[in-house]
């Protein structure tokens, strides 16, 4: 399935100018249909998979208990 620049920007939560910049830098693949660029939607799956893994890692680190420091002494 193909999406327009506007749809890709909404999908990635970025500006249309940024998506156009990515196209010009050849960081994403796009086809020019004579009037506008269209992008293959599935090429962003890797991006979303990596984002999901990163969010899980952050959540795991956030939920990890803080270990007690053996060097802390009770001063009382």
Secondary structure, DSSP 8 states (H G I E B T S, - for coil): -EEEHHHHHHHHTS-HHHHHHHHHTTSS-EEE-SSSEEEEGGGGHHHHHHHHHHHHHHHHHHHS-----TT-----
